């Protein structure tokens, strides 16, 4: 499985907004049970999309400014950023096929 790096507000600009690849930011919290349920799904997608999409975790409790800036009001929330802009989001536990269905149209997954 992929090991998803932790993201901080200080690194958000460089790691997400200026990234060359699309980025999926996984907003979660240590206490969030649905977040823990989603972790293996996100890890599997990170492995499947390796080299095409960057995956990062953001702790909503310790990165409040970024969480509020992107209006994340429920956890977990996955936001797909492409070219520095949020393109799609899903909130709550989601099965893999639903994430692929919503995020796939924004990604170049061929080849």
N, C-alpha and C positions, 0 to 999 in steps of 0.2 A: 504494500500500500504506500501511497505517497505521504510524505510528512509535510503538512501544510504550514508554512511559516506564519508567525504572528506579526501583525502589522500595528504600528503606532501612528498616532496623529502626526508626529514629527516627520514620519517617512511617507505619509499618504500622497503628497504631491509627486514625489519622485517615483514611488513604487506603483501608483495607480494612474494618476492623471497624466503623467509623462511616459507611461509604459508604451513600448512598441507593440506588444501583444495585447489582445483583449484580456481583461482582468475580472475575475469573479471574487468579490469580497463577501466573506461569510461573517455577518454580524451575529455575534452570539454572546453568551455569558456562562461563567463557570457553573452557576446554579440552575441553568436552563436544561431541563430533561429533553425536550424536543431537539435542542441543539446537539446533544450527545447522540440522539437517534440519527440525526442527519449526518454526523461526522463520517461514518463509513461510506455513505453515498457520495459525499463531496470528495473523499479520498479516492474512490473508484473513478469518478469523473476526472480528477486531476491526473490520474494515471492514464486513462483513456485519451485525454486531450493534451498529454504531455508535449511540450514544444509548440503548441498552438494557442494555449490559453494559460494564463498565470492565475493561480489560486492563492488567496491570502485570507487569514482569519483576523477579525478585529473584535476585541473585547468591548462590548457596548458599555460596560460599567466603568472602565478606565479610560475610554476614549469618547466621552460624552459629546464634545463639540462636533466631532465628525458624525456621530450617530444622529445628532439633532439636525445637522446641516443636510443630511440625506433623508430626513424625515422617517427614520426607522423607529416605529412605534411598537412593533411586535418582534419577538425573537423565536426562532432564527429568521433572519432575512438574508437572502442572497441577492446581490446587485451585480449585474454585468456592466462593466465599464468598457467602452470601446472609443478610441480616439479621445480619451479624457472626459467622456460624457457618459452618464448613466443611461443605458439603453433599455434595460429590462430588469424587473425585480420579482421575486417570489418570497412570500412570507409564510412561516410555519413549516412543519415537516413536509417534504415533497419527495415522492418516489423519483428514482432516476429518470424514468421515461418522461415525466412531466418537465423536469429541468431541461432535458435534451430538447423537448418540443418547444419550450419557450425561449431558450438561449440559442439553440442551433441555427435559426435563421440569421443571426448576427455574426456567426462564426464561419470561417473558412476551414471546414473539417475534412475536406477532400485531400487525398494524397497522403 
